[in-house]
Amino acid sequence: MKFSIVTPSYNSSRFIRETIESVITQYGDFDIEYIIVDNCSTDDTKSIVNEYVEMFRTEDVSIKCNSITIQFISEKDSGMYDAIKKGFIESSGDIYAWVNSDDIYLPGAFEIIQKTFAKYQQVIWLKGITAYLDEKSKRTFDGKCHLYHQDWIVNGVYGPVLQFIQQDSVFWRAELLDSAGGVKASYSVAGDFALWRQFARYTPLFSLNHHVSCFRRVAGQKSENSRGYWQEIQDYNSIKQKNKLVRRYFSLESRIPCYLRALCFRLLFGRQRYHLVSLKDNLDPCLWVGEYYNLQRKI
């Protein structure tokens, strides 16, 4: 199995070394193709990336997987999603993902992802658990395993109404990107939201009950631009209005006794299907919502 990982960057010298190290130190029975696409940075980003490119080109580097290649593309682009699109055009792996230049993968992340895709052939699209870092690389919150309903992703519920689908812990089989029409470079901040909606038209998102990445909260980062994000989601207000009941239920969910949650959920939303995989617990990868609530203490 071969991973194709893309990192878009622009003036990323502060954290990109940590990002790169988190990719090239992954261990397991797989290959890594790492593509960094930079928008002609004016800080030390280029020199840092080129240091790693030269290291893998000229030295006998000790690695913990089968092979690693690093490609560096430095040219003008129209934004982050344009850079990501360029990176995936150059990709040739079996499993795709992108990690931004201030986020990191956790040790062992690729190994658990590889084993999950190998074991569950029906899994085309997979999301692990995202933890959170501060600017000093201190882990501030461990995150949790969320489950996602396919129709709600298509309808744009996650983000405007429920929790976001954090991109740093998402992986998918290469053919899904082609089926969905690729990354849309026209977006500035909500391209992942649009891509997930396209993915969900073809296949459900499976949740992996395992930590795989860390999202770094940094002052001034693009994810803070919530106004711009909502403006790019053209049907944002419509989504909110249609899903008032969903928002209301989940705002009260923690106050409802666990044994009543499945019943309440079914009365409100019908018999919906969720998808969860965990190698450790050997769970059935397709769960009815009642089974999900029975697993709340495990998740």
C-alpha positions in Angstrom: 0.0 0.0 0.0 1.3 3.5 -0.9 0.3 6.7 0.8 0.2 10.0 -1.2 0.3 12.9 1.2 0.1 16.5 0.1 1.0 19.6 2.1 0.1 23.1 0.8 2.4 25.8 2.2 3.0 29.5 2.2 5.4 31.2 4.6 5.2 28.1 6.8 8.7 28.0 8.3 7.5 28.2 11.8 5.9 24.7 11.9 6.5 22.9 8.6 9.6 21.0 10.0 7.3 19.4 12.5 4.8 18.5 9.8 7.4 17.0 7.6 8.9 15.0 10.4 5.5 13.6 11.3 5.2 12.2 7.8 8.6 10.8 7.2 8.9 9.1 10.6 5.8 6.9 10.1 6.5 3.2 10.5 4.9 0.1 8.9 4.6 -2.0 5.8 3.8 0.7 3.2 5.4 3.3 0.9 5.0 7.1 1.3 4.9 9.6 -1.5 5.1 13.1 0.0 4.3 16.2 -2.1 4.8 19.7 -0.8 3.3 22.5 -2.8 4.5 26.0 -1.9 3.2 29.3 -3.1 6.6 30.9 -3.6 7.2 31.6 0.2 9.3 34.5 1.1 10.5 33.1 4.5 12.7 30.0 5.1 10.0 27.5 4.0 11.8 26.7 0.7 15.2 26.1 2.4 13.6 23.9 5.1 11.8 21.7 2.5 14.8 21.6 0.2 16.9 20.3 3.1 14.7 17.3 3.3 14.5 16.8 -0.5 18.3 16.8 -0.7 18.6 14.5 2.4 16.5 11.9 0.7 18.2 12.4 -2.7 21.8 12.2 -1.5 22.0 10.3 1.8 21.3 6.9 3.0 18.4 7.9 5.2 17.1 5.6 7.9 13.4 5.2 7.4 10.8 3.1 9.2 8.6 2.1 6.3 9.3 0.5 2.9 10.2 3.7 1.0 9.7 7.5 1.0 9.9 10.0 -1.8 9.6 13.7 -1.4 8.6 16.1 -4.2 8.7 19.9 -3.9 6.6 22.1 -6.1 7.3 25.8 -5.7 5.2 28.0 -8.0 2.4 30.6 -7.8 -1.1 29.3 -7.0 -4.5 30.8 -6.5 -4.8 29.5 -2.9 -4.6 26.5 -0.6 -7.0 24.3 -2.6 -5.3 25.1 -5.8 -2.0 23.9 -4.2 -3.7 20.7 -2.9 -5.2 20.0 -6.3 -1.8 20.3 -7.9 -0.4 17.9 -5.4 -3.0 15.3 -6.0 -2.6 15.6 -9.8 1.1 14.5 -9.2 0.0 11.7 -6.8 0.2 8.0 -7.7 -0.6 6.2 -4.4 -3.4 4.0 -3.2 -4.4 6.1 -0.2 -4.7 9.9 -0.3 -4.7 12.6 2.3 -3.5 16.1 2.9 -2.0 17.7 6.0 -1.6 21.4 6.4 1.8 22.9 7.2 1.1 23.6 10.8 -0.6 20.2 11.7 1.0 16.8 12.3 0.3 13.1 12.1 0.8 11.1 15.3 3.3 8.2 15.5 1.8 5.0 14.2 -1.0 6.8 12.3 -0.3 5.4 8.9 0.1 1.9 10.3 -3.4 1.8 11.8 -4.8 3.4 8.6 -3.1 0.9 6.4 -4.3 -2.0 8.5 -7.9 -0.7 8.5 -8.1 -0.3 4.8 -6.5 -3.7 4.3 -9.0 -5.4 6.6 -12.2 -3.6 5.5 -12.4 -3.6 1.8 -15.8 -1.8 2.0 -14.1 1.2 3.6 -13.3 3.8 0.9 -13.2 6.9 3.1 -12.0 6.9 6.7 -11.7 9.4 9.5 -9.6 9.0 12.7 -9.6 11.1 15.8 -8.2 14.6 15.7 -6.4 16.0 18.8 -5.4 19.6 19.2 -2.1 21.5 19.7 -1.3 25.0 20.7 1.4 27.2 19.2 4.0 25.7 21.5 3.2 22.1 20.3 1.5 21.3 23.6 -1.4 18.9 23.3 -4.5 20.8 24.7 -7.4 18.5 23.9 -7.5 14.8 22.9 -10.6 15.0 20.7 -13.1 12.2 20.4 -14.5 9.7 17.9 -17.5 11.1 16.1 -19.8 9.1 13.9 -21.2 10.6 10.7 -24.4 9.9 8.7 -23.9 9.8 5.0 -27.1 11.8 4.0 -26.2 14.5 6.5 -22.8 14.9 5.0 -24.3 15.3 1.5 -26.8 17.8 2.9 -24.0 19.9 4.5 -25.1 19.4 8.1 -21.6 18.8 9.5 -20.1 22.3 10.0 -23.1 24.6 9.8 -25.1 22.5 12.3 -23.0 19.7 13.8 -19.3 19.3 14.4 -16.8 19.8 11.5 -15.2 16.9 9.7 -11.6 17.7 10.6 -9.5 17.2 7.4 -6.2 16.3 9.1 -7.5 12.9 10.1 -9.3 12.0 6.9 -7.9 9.4 4.4 -9.5 7.9 1.3 -8.8 5.5 -1.5 -7.4 7.1 -4.6 -10.3 6.3 -6.9 -12.8 8.2 -4.8 -11.1 11.6 -5.6 -11.6 10.9 -9.3 -15.2 9.8 -8.8 -16.0 13.0 -6.9 -14.4 15.3 -9.5 -11.3 16.3 -7.6 -10.5 19.2 -5.3 -12.2 22.5 -6.4 -9.5 25.2 -6.6 -12.1 28.0 -6.6 -12.6 27.7 -2.9 -10.6 29.7 -0.4 -11.5 28.3 3.0 -14.4 25.8 2.5 -12.9 23.4 -0.1 -12.8 20.5 2.3 -16.5 21.0 3.2 -17.4 20.8 -0.5 -15.2 17.8 -1.1 -16.7 15.8 1.8 -20.2 16.5 0.4 -19.1 15.1 -3.0 -17.4 12.1 -1.4 -20.6 11.2 0.6 -22.6 11.0 -2.7 -20.6 7.8 -3.4 -19.8 6.2 -0.1 -20.3 6.5 3.7 -17.6 8.0 5.9 -16.3 5.4 8.3 -15.0 6.5 11.7 -11.8 5.0 13.1 -11.7 4.9 16.9 -8.0 5.8 17.0 -6.0 9.0 17.3 -4.1 9.8 14.1 -3.4 13.5 13.9 -3.2 16.9 15.7 -4.7 20.2 14.5 -2.8 23.2 15.6 -4.6 26.3 16.7 -2.6 29.3 15.6 -3.7 33.0 15.8 -4.6 34.3 12.4 -4.9 30.9 10.6 -7.5 30.5 7.8 -9.8 28.4 9.9 -10.5 31.4 12.1 -12.1 33.1 9.1 -15.6 31.8 10.0 -17.4 34.6 8.1 -15.5 33.8 4.9 -16.2 30.1 5.5 -19.9 30.5 5.7 -20.0 32.9 2.8 -18.4 30.2 0.6 -21.2 27.7 1.6 -23.9 29.1 -0.6 -26.7 27.2 1.0 -25.5 27.9 4.6 -28.7 29.6 5.8 -30.9 27.0 4.2 -29.0 24.2 5.9 -29.4 25.9 9.3 -33.1 26.4 8.8 -33.8 22.9 7.6 -31.8 21.3 10.5 -33.0 23.3 13.5 -34.3 20.1 15.1 -31.0 18.3 14.6 -29.2 21.2 16.3 -31.7 21.2 19.2 -31.4 17.5 19.8 -27.7 17.4 19.9 -27.5 20.5 22.1 -29.5 18.5 24.7 -28.0 15.0 24.0 -25.6 15.0 26.9 -28.5 15.6 29.4 -30.4 12.6 28.2 -29.8 9.3 29.9 -27.8 7.0 27.7 -30.4 4.3 27.7 -33.0 6.8 26.3 -30.8 8.3 23.6 -31.3 5.6 20.9 -35.0 5.8 21.4 -35.1 9.6 21.2 -32.9 9.5 18.2 -35.0 7.0 16.3 -38.3 8.9 17.1 -36.8 12.1 15.7 -34.7 10.9 12.8 -35.6 7.3 11.9 -33.5 4.2 11.7 -30.2 5.8 10.5 -27.0 3.9 9.9 -23.6 4.8 11.2 -20.2 3.4 10.3 -17.4 2.7 12.8 -14.3 0.6 12.7 -11.9 -0.4 15.4 -9.2 -3.0 15.0 -8.9 -3.4 18.7 -12.5 -4.1 19.5 -13.4 -6.0 16.3 -16.6 -4.2 15.9 -19.0 -4.7 13.1 -18.2 -1.8 10.7 -21.8 -1.0 10.2 -23.8 0.0 13.3 -27.4 0.9 13.8 -27.8 4.0 16.0 -29.0 1.9 19.0 -25.8 -0.1 18.8 -23.8 3.1 18.7 -25.3 4.4 21.9 -24.5 1.1 23.6 -20.9 1.8 22.7 -20.8 5.3 24.1 -18.6 4.3 27.1 -16.0 2.8 24.7 -15.8 5.7 22.3 
